[in-house]
Amino acid sequence: MKVTPTAIPDVLILEPRVYGDARGHFYESYNRRDLRERTGLDPEFVQDNVSRSGRGVLRGLHYQIRQPQGKLVRVLAGEVYDVAVDLRRSSPTFGRWVGVLLQAESHRQMWIPPGFAHGFCVLSESADILYKTTDYWDASAERTLLWNDATLAIPWPLAGEPVLAEKDHRGLPFQEAETYA
C-alpha cells in the first residue's frame, strides 16, 4: 500500500497494490496490519456505509459533534470529488479543507480522521461510495456544515447547481458551526 499525505497531513491517500492479469484484478482494499505499519494508525472500524448517487449530487458536509467518526472512503463505481474540512480548533489546519478525486478505476482511498466534516459530489453518471467508520451513526449528534460556505470557498467541480438533501440546504456557515476542541 502506498500512503500519501495531503495538504492536511492527517488526511491520507491510500493506494493499494493491484494485481492484474487477463482475468481481471485483485487487491486488498483494507489490511489493518499494513495500515498500522505504514501510518502508525490503528482505527477500529465499527460500521460500513454504502451510498449510491447520481451525477451532480452533493452530499455533505457532514460530521458528528459527539462520537466523531474517522472514515476510510473509497469509490466502488464511478467518480467523486471528496472533501474533508478540519473542524479541530486545536489543530494547525483548523478551518482548512482538502479535496481529492476518487475513482473506482484507481482504487485510491481517503482516510479522514475524527474531527473533520466530510462531503463529496458525484462527477460520473452515478457513483457507489463505501466508507468504513470508527464510530456509529448518531442522528442526534449529526451536524451539517454549509457546502458552499464563503469562508471555506470550496471550488466544487460541478456543471451547475448540485442536487442536495434538505439538511444540506440548511447547513450552517463555518463561523456558526459547532467545532471540536
HUJO-V591534 format. One record per residue. N is the residue number from 0. RES is the residue in three letters. SS is DSSP state (H for helix, E for strand, - for the rest). D_FIRST is the distance of its C-alpha to the first C-alpha in Angstrom with 2 decimals. Layout:
# HUJO-V591534
<<N & RES & SS & D_FIRST> <N & RES & SS & D_FIRST>>
This chain:
# HUJO-V591534
<<0 & MET & - & 0.00> <1 & LYS & E & 3.79> <2 & VAL & E & 6.44> <3 & THR & E & 9.89> <4 & PRO & E & 13.08> <5 & THR & - & 15.80> <6 & ALA & - & 19.52> <7 & ILE & - & 19.60> <8 & PRO & - & 17.21> <9 & ASP & - & 16.94> <10 & VAL & - & 15.57> <11 & LEU & E & 11.88> <12 & ILE & E & 10.02> <13 & LEU & E & 6.61> <14 & GLU & E & 5.48> <15 & PRO & - & 4.38> <16 & ARG & - & 5.60> <17 & VAL & - & 9.23> <18 & TYR & E & 12.06> <19 & GLY & E & 15.35> <20 & ASP & E & 18.94> <21 & ALA & - & 22.43> <22 & ARG & - & 22.03> <23 & GLY & E & 19.16> <24 & HIS & E & 15.46> <25 & PHE & E & 13.24> <26 & TYR & - & 9.78> <27 & GLU & - & 8.85> <28 & SER & - & 9.39> <29 & TYR & - & 9.36> <30 & ASN & - & 9.09> <31 & ARG & H & 11.28> <32 & ARG & H & 11.00> <33 & ASP & H & 7.30> <34 & LEU & H & 8.05> <35 & ARG & H & 11.26> <36 & GLU & H & 10.35> <37 & ARG & H & 8.11> <38 & THR & H & 10.50> <39 & GLY & - & 13.60> <40 & LEU & - & 13.77> <41 & ASP & - & 15.02> <42 & PRO & - & 16.43> <43 & GLU & - & 18.66> <44 & PHE & - & 18.55> <45 & VAL & - & 22.08> <46 & GLN & E & 22.37> <47 & ASP & E & 20.75> <48 & ASN & E & 22.51> <49 & VAL & E & 22.77> <50 & SER & E & 24.85> <51 & ARG & E & 26.27> <52 & SER & E & 27.95> <53 & GLY & E & 29.84> <54 & ARG & - & 29.84> <55 & GLY & - & 30.94> <56 & VAL & E & 30.22> <57 & LEU & E & 29.06> <58 & ARG & E & 28.04> <59 & GLY & E & 28.13> <60 & LEU & E & 27.97> <61 & HIS & E & 27.84> <62 & TYR & E & 27.41> <63 & GLN & E & 29.12> <64 & ILE & - & 31.34> <65 & ARG & - & 31.44> <66 & GLN & - & 28.51> <67 & PRO & - & 25.98> <68 & GLN & - & 22.83> <69 & GLY & - & 19.25> <70 & LYS & E & 17.46> <71 & LEU & E & 14.09> <72 & VAL & E & 15.18> <73 & ARG & E & 14.30> <74 & VAL & E & 16.77> <75 & LEU & E & 17.76> <76 & ALA & E & 20.48> <77 & GLY & - & 21.69> <78 & GLU & E & 20.85> <79 & VAL & E & 21.32> <80 & TYR & E & 21.60> <81 & ASP & E & 20.11> <82 & VAL & E & 21.71> <83 & ALA & E & 21.49> <84 & VAL & E & 24.60> <85 & ASP & E & 24.85> <86 & LEU & - & 27.89> <87 & ARG & E & 27.79> <88 & ARG & - & 31.03> <89 & SER & - & 30.02> <90 & SER & - & 26.94> <91 & PRO & - & 27.36> <92 & THR & - & 25.73> <93 & PHE & - & 28.13> <94 & GLY & - & 29.21> <95 & ARG & - & 26.52> <96 & TRP & E & 24.23> <97 & VAL & E & 21.15> <98 & GLY & E & 20.70> <99 & VAL & E & 17.77> <100 & LEU & E & 18.12> <101 & LEU & E & 16.09> <102 & GLN & E & 16.74> <103 & ALA & - & 16.31> <104 & GLU & - & 15.85> <105 & SER & - & 12.80> <106 & HIS & - & 10.94> <107 & ARG & E & 9.99> <108 & GLN & E & 10.66> <109 & MET & E & 12.59> <110 & TRP & E & 13.09> <111 & ILE & E & 16.83> <112 & PRO & - & 18.39> <113 & PRO & - & 21.89> <114 & GLY & - & 24.64> <115 & PHE & E & 23.63> <116 & ALA & E & 25.35> <117 & HIS & E & 23.27> <118 & GLY & E & 24.38> <119 & PHE & E & 23.65> <120 & CYS & E & 25.82> <121 & VAL & E & 25.61> <122 & LEU & - & 25.84> <123 & SER & - & 25.97> <124 & GLU & - & 28.85> <125 & SER & E & 27.07> <126 & ALA & E & 23.68> <127 & ASP & E & 22.26> <128 & ILE & E & 19.99> <129 & LEU & E & 18.42> <130 & TYR & E & 17.83> <131 & LYS & E & 17.40> <132 & THR & E & 19.77> <133 & THR & - & 20.49> <134 & ASP & - & 24.23> <135 & TYR & - & 26.72> <136 & TRP & - & 28.35> <137 & ASP & - & 31.73> <138 & ALA & H & 33.98> <139 & SER & H & 36.28> <140 & ALA & H & 33.58> <141 & GLU & E & 32.05> <142 & ARG & E & 32.71> <143 & THR & E & 32.31> <144 & LEU & E & 32.01> <145 & LEU & - & 33.83> <146 & TRP & - & 31.49> <147 & ASN & - & 33.73> <148 & ASP & - & 34.72> <149 & ALA & - & 36.37> <150 & THR & - & 35.08> <151 & LEU & - & 31.40> <152 & ALA & - & 32.22> <153 & ILE & - & 29.02> <154 & PRO & - & 29.48> <155 & TRP & - & 28.40> <156 & PRO & - & 28.19> <157 & LEU & - & 30.87> <158 & ALA & - & 33.79> <159 & GLY & - & 36.21> <160 & GLU & - & 36.59> <161 & PRO & - & 33.79> <162 & VAL & E & 34.48> <163 & LEU & - & 34.37> <164 & ALA & - & 35.13> <165 & GLU & H & 38.18> <166 & LYS & H & 36.26> <167 & ASP & H & 34.25> <168 & HIS & H & 37.60> <169 & ARG & - & 38.75> <170 & GLY & - & 35.83> <171 & LEU & E & 36.94> <172 & PRO & - & 36.72> <173 & PHE & H & 34.44> <174 & GLN & H & 37.57> <175 & GLU & H & 38.74> <176 & ALA & - & 35.53> <177 & GLU & - & 34.99> <178 & THR & - & 32.27> <179 & TYR & E & 30.74> <180 & ALA & - & 32.08>>
